[in-house]
Amino acid sequence: SFTIDGKDYTPGENAHICDDGEHVFTAIDKAGNVDTFEFNIDRTYGAVTINNKDVYNTHDLENTHYYNEITSVTFSEEGTVRLTKDGSEVYYGSTEGFNYEFIDGVYKFELFDKGENPTAFMFEVDSIDPTATVEYNIEDRTNQKVIATLNPSEEVTITNNEGKDIYTFTENGTFTFEFEDKAGNTGTAVSYTH
């Protein structure tokens, strides 16, 4: 006779074991000899938490996440970590005692839990504040409207001026563009006319 998790099982019939966790298969022959086989089903991705707030528990290499610093990395369960920076492996080992000082660069983080479920994601660490220059449609003194256009050093979100990258001067003065990059670093650029 056979049992799975204490329930009778007849060979040839499908045994549907769907729940994650520990399971026991027991076989008893006609002489009463017992043989057991213990196994674990684990289809749940391990979770990686960055900076005590962002949790990753899927296999997603399509989207890159951005940070201006990494202050902490924790794991929901034990496993193996593979970390690459700018395409080169910088860490391979256990989650226990994981300690890595993240510097600016593009990272691929992979966590393989005991069930070999691969949690994987991409992120970039960028601690450098964005900069920008301002170009004007008229460089010389004028009594006409002057349009100042912001040219940032990287992709940014303008956090004032209704998100617009141009400012129109109708009289002499100054205007400060304020902006933020994907990692949350901020910058400003002052424009002026005379």
Contacts in CASP RR format, 6 or more apart in sequence:
PFRMAT RR
TARGET T0000
AUTHOR 0000-0000-0000
METHOD contacts of the structure
MODEL  1
SFTIDGKDYTPGENAHICDDGEHVFTAIDKAGNVDTFEFNIDRTYGAVTI
NNKDVYNTHDLENTHYYNEITSVTFSEEGTVRLTKDGSEVYYGSTEGFNY
EFIDGVYKFELFDKGENPTAFMFEVDSIDPTATVEYNIEDRTNQKVIATL
NPSEEVTITNNEGKDIYTFTENGTFTFEFEDKAGNTGTAVSYTH
1 8 0 8 1.000
1 27 0 8 1.000
1 28 0 8 1.000
2 8 0 8 1.000
2 9 0 8 1.000
2 10 0 8 1.000
2 11 0 8 1.000
2 25 0 8 1.000
2 26 0 8 1.000
2 27 0 8 1.000
2 28 0 8 1.000
3 9 0 8 1.000
3 24 0 8 1.000
3 25 0 8 1.000
3 26 0 8 1.000
4 15 0 8 1.000
4 17 0 8 1.000
4 23 0 8 1.000
4 24 0 8 1.000
4 25 0 8 1.000
4 26 0 8 1.000
5 17 0 8 1.000
5 23 0 8 1.000
5 24 0 8 1.000
6 24 0 8 1.000
6 26 0 8 1.000
9 15 0 8 1.000
9 25 0 8 1.000
17 23 0 8 1.000
17 41 0 8 1.000
18 41 0 8 1.000
19 41 0 8 1.000
20 41 0 8 1.000
20 42 0 8 1.000
20 43 0 8 1.000
20 44 0 8 1.000
21 40 0 8 1.000
21 41 0 8 1.000
21 42 0 8 1.000
22 38 0 8 1.000
22 39 0 8 1.000
22 40 0 8 1.000
23 38 0 8 1.000
23 39 0 8 1.000
23 40 0 8 1.000
23 41 0 8 1.000
24 36 0 8 1.000
24 37 0 8 1.000
24 38 0 8 1.000
25 36 0 8 1.000
25 37 0 8 1.000
25 38 0 8 1.000
25 39 0 8 1.000
26 34 0 8 1.000
26 35 0 8 1.000
26 36 0 8 1.000
26 37 0 8 1.000
27 34 0 8 1.000
27 35 0 8 1.000
27 36 0 8 1.000
28 34 0 8 1.000
28 35 0 8 1.000
40 114 0 8 1.000
40 115 0 8 1.000
42 113 0 8 1.000
42 114 0 8 1.000
42 115 0 8 1.000
42 117 0 8 1.000
43 117 0 8 1.000
44 113 0 8 1.000
44 117 0 8 1.000
45 57 0 8 1.000
45 58 0 8 1.000
45 59 0 8 1.000
45 113 0 8 1.000
45 117 0 8 1.000
45 118 0 8 1.000
45 119 0 8 1.000
46 57 0 8 1.000
46 75 0 8 1.000
46 76 0 8 1.000
46 77 0 8 1.000
46 111 0 8 1.000
46 113 0 8 1.000
46 117 0 8 1.000
46 119 0 8 1.000
47 55 0 8 1.000
47 56 0 8 1.000
47 57 0 8 1.000
47 75 0 8 1.000
47 76 0 8 1.000
47 77 0 8 1.000
47 119 0 8 1.000
48 55 0 8 1.000
48 56 0 8 1.000
48 57 0 8 1.000
48 73 0 8 1.000
48 74 0 8 1.000
48 75 0 8 1.000
48 76 0 8 1.000
48 109 0 8 1.000
48 111 0 8 1.000
48 119 0 8 1.000
48 121 0 8 1.000
49 55 0 8 1.000
49 56 0 8 1.000
49 72 0 8 1.000
49 73 0 8 1.000
49 74 0 8 1.000
49 75 0 8 1.000
49 76 0 8 1.000
50 56 0 8 1.000
50 67 0 8 1.000
50 70 0 8 1.000
50 72 0 8 1.000
50 73 0 8 1.000
50 123 0 8 1.000
51 67 0 8 1.000
51 70 0 8 1.000
51 71 0 8 1.000
51 72 0 8 1.000
52 71 0 8 1.000
52 72 0 8 1.000
52 74 0 8 1.000
54 65 0 8 1.000
56 65 0 8 1.000
56 109 0 8 1.000
56 119 0 8 1.000
56 121 0 8 1.000
57 76 0 8 1.000
57 119 0 8 1.000
58 119 0 8 1.000
58 121 0 8 1.000
59 118 0 8 1.000
59 119 0 8 1.000
59 120 0 8 1.000
60 120 0 8 1.000
60 121 0 8 1.000
60 122 0 8 1.000
61 108 0 8 1.000
61 120 0 8 1.000
61 121 0 8 1.000
61 122 0 8 1.000
63 121 0 8 1.000
63 122 0 8 1.000
64 106 0 8 1.000
64 122 0 8 1.000
64 123 0 8 1.000
64 124 0 8 1.000
65 121 0 8 1.000
65 122 0 8 1.000
65 123 0 8 1.000
65 124 0 8 1.000
66 123 0 8 1.000
66 124 0 8 1.000
66 126 0 8 1.000
66 181 0 8 1.000
66 182 0 8 1.000
66 183 0 8 1.000
66 184 0 8 1.000
67 102 0 8 1.000
67 123 0 8 1.000
67 124 0 8 1.000
67 125 0 8 1.000
67 126 0 8 1.000
67 183 0 8 1.000
68 125 0 8 1.000
68 126 0 8 1.000
68 127 0 8 1.000
68 183 0 8 1.000
68 184 0 8 1.000
68 185 0 8 1.000
69 102 0 8 1.000
69 125 0 8 1.000
69 127 0 8 1.000
70 102 0 8 1.000
70 125 0 8 1.000
73 98 0 8 1.000
73 100 0 8 1.000
75 81 0 8 1.000
75 95 0 8 1.000
75 98 0 8 1.000
75 111 0 8 1.000
77 95 0 8 1.000
77 113 0 8 1.000
77 114 0 8 1.000
78 94 0 8 1.000
78 95 0 8 1.000
78 96 0 8 1.000
78 113 0 8 1.000
78 114 0 8 1.000
79 94 0 8 1.000
79 95 0 8 1.000
79 111 0 8 1.000
79 112 0 8 1.000
79 113 0 8 1.000
79 114 0 8 1.000
80 92 0 8 1.000
80 93 0 8 1.000
80 94 0 8 1.000
80 95 0 8 1.000
80 111 0 8 1.000
80 112 0 8 1.000
81 91 0 8 1.000
81 92 0 8 1.000
81 93 0 8 1.000
81 94 0 8 1.000
81 95 0 8 1.000
81 98 0 8 1.000
81 109 0 8 1.000
81 110 0 8 1.000
81 111 0 8 1.000
81 112 0 8 1.000
82 89 0 8 1.000
82 91 0 8 1.000
82 92 0 8 1.000
82 93 0 8 1.000
82 109 0 8 1.000
82 110 0 8 1.000
82 112 0 8 1.000
83 89 0 8 1.000
83 90 0 8 1.000
83 91 0 8 1.000
83 92 0 8 1.000
83 100 0 8 1.000
83 107 0 8 1.000
83 108 0 8 1.000
83 109 0 8 1.000
83 110 0 8 1.000
84 90 0 8 1.000
84 107 0 8 1.000
84 108 0 8 1.000
85 103 0 8 1.000
85 105 0 8 1.000
85 106 0 8 1.000
85 107 0 8 1.000
86 105 0 8 1.000
86 106 0 8 1.000
87 106 0 8 1.000
87 108 0 8 1.000
90 100 0 8 1.000
91 98 0 8 1.000
91 100 0 8 1.000
95 111 0 8 1.000
102 125 0 8 1.000
103 125 0 8 1.000
103 127 0 8 1.000
104 125 0 8 1.000
104 126 0 8 1.000
104 127 0 8 1.000
104 128 0 8 1.000
105 124 0 8 1.000
105 125 0 8 1.000
105 126 0 8 1.000
106 122 0 8 1.000
106 123 0 8 1.000
106 124 0 8 1.000
107 122 0 8 1.000
107 123 0 8 1.000
107 124 0 8 1.000
107 125 0 8 1.000
108 120 0 8 1.000
108 121 0 8 1.000
108 122 0 8 1.000
109 120 0 8 1.000
109 121 0 8 1.000
109 122 0 8 1.000
109 123 0 8 1.000
110 118 0 8 1.000
110 119 0 8 1.000
110 120 0 8 1.000
111 118 0 8 1.000
111 119 0 8 1.000
111 120 0 8 1.000
112 118 0 8 1.000
112 119 0 8 1.000
113 119 0 8 1.000
124 182 0 8 1.000
124 183 0 8 1.000
125 183 0 8 1.000
126 181 0 8 1.000
126 182 0 8 1.000
126 183 0 8 1.000
126 185 0 8 1.000
127 183 0 8 1.000
127 185 0 8 1.000
128 185 0 8 1.000
129 181 0 8 1.000
129 185 0 8 1.000
129 186 0 8 1.000
129 187 0 8 1.000
130 152 0 8 1.000
130 153 0 8 1.000
130 154 0 8 1.000
130 156 0 8 1.000
130 179 0 8 1.000
130 180 0 8 1.000
130 181 0 8 1.000
130 185 0 8 1.000
130 186 0 8 1.000
130 187 0 8 1.000
131 152 0 8 1.000
131 153 0 8 1.000
131 187 0 8 1.000
131 189 0 8 1.000
132 150 0 8 1.000
132 151 0 8 1.000
132 152 0 8 1.000
132 153 0 8 1.000
132 156 0 8 1.000
132 177 0 8 1.000
132 179 0 8 1.000
132 187 0 8 1.000
132 189 0 8 1.000
133 151 0 8 1.000
133 189 0 8 1.000
134 148 0 8 1.000
134 149 0 8 1.000
134 150 0 8 1.000
134 151 0 8 1.000
134 177 0 8 1.000
134 189 0 8 1.000
134 190 0 8 1.000
134 191 0 8 1.000
135 148 0 8 1.000
135 149 0 8 1.000
135 151 0 8 1.000
136 146 0 8 1.000
136 147 0 8 1.000
136 148 0 8 1.000
136 149 0 8 1.000
136 191 0 8 1.000
136 193 0 8 1.000
137 146 0 8 1.000
137 147 0 8 1.000
137 149 0 8 1.000
138 144 0 8 1.000
138 146 0 8 1.000
138 147 0 8 1.000
141 194 0 8 1.000
145 168 0 8 1.000
145 169 0 8 1.000
145 170 0 8 1.000
146 168 0 8 1.000
146 169 0 8 1.000
146 193 0 8 1.000
147 166 0 8 1.000
147 167 0 8 1.000
147 168 0 8 1.000
147 169 0 8 1.000
148 166 0 8 1.000
148 167 0 8 1.000
148 168 0 8 1.000
148 169 0 8 1.000
148 175 0 8 1.000
148 191 0 8 1.000
148 193 0 8 1.000
149 165 0 8 1.000
149 166 0 8 1.000
150 158 0 8 1.000
150 165 0 8 1.000
150 166 0 8 1.000
150 177 0 8 1.000
150 179 0 8 1.000
150 189 0 8 1.000
150 191 0 8 1.000
152 165 0 8 1.000
152 179 0 8 1.000
152 189 0 8 1.000
154 181 0 8 1.000
155 181 0 8 1.000
155 182 0 8 1.000
156 179 0 8 1.000
156 180 0 8 1.000
156 181 0 8 1.000
157 163 0 8 1.000
157 179 0 8 1.000
157 180 0 8 1.000
157 181 0 8 1.000
158 164 0 8 1.000
158 165 0 8 1.000
158 177 0 8 1.000
158 178 0 8 1.000
158 179 0 8 1.000
159 178 0 8 1.000
159 179 0 8 1.000
159 180 0 8 1.000
159 186 0 8 1.000
160 176 0 8 1.000
160 177 0 8 1.000
160 178 0 8 1.000
161 167 0 8 1.000
161 175 0 8 1.000
161 177 0 8 1.000
161 178 0 8 1.000
165 177 0 8 1.000
167 175 0 8 1.000
167 177 0 8 1.000
167 191 0 8 1.000
169 175 0 8 1.000
169 191 0 8 1.000
169 193 0 8 1.000
171 193 0 8 1.000
172 192 0 8 1.000
172 193 0 8 1.000
172 194 0 8 1.000
173 192 0 8 1.000
173 193 0 8 1.000
173 194 0 8 1.000
174 190 0 8 1.000
174 191 0 8 1.000
174 192 0 8 1.000
175 190 0 8 1.000
175 191 0 8 1.000
175 192 0 8 1.000
176 188 0 8 1.000
176 189 0 8 1.000
176 190 0 8 1.000
176 191 0 8 1.000
177 188 0 8 1.000
177 189 0 8 1.000
177 190 0 8 1.000
177 191 0 8 1.000
178 186 0 8 1.000
178 187 0 8 1.000
178 188 0 8 1.000
179 186 0 8 1.000
179 187 0 8 1.000
179 188 0 8 1.000
179 189 0 8 1.000
180 186 0 8 1.000
180 187 0 8 1.000
END
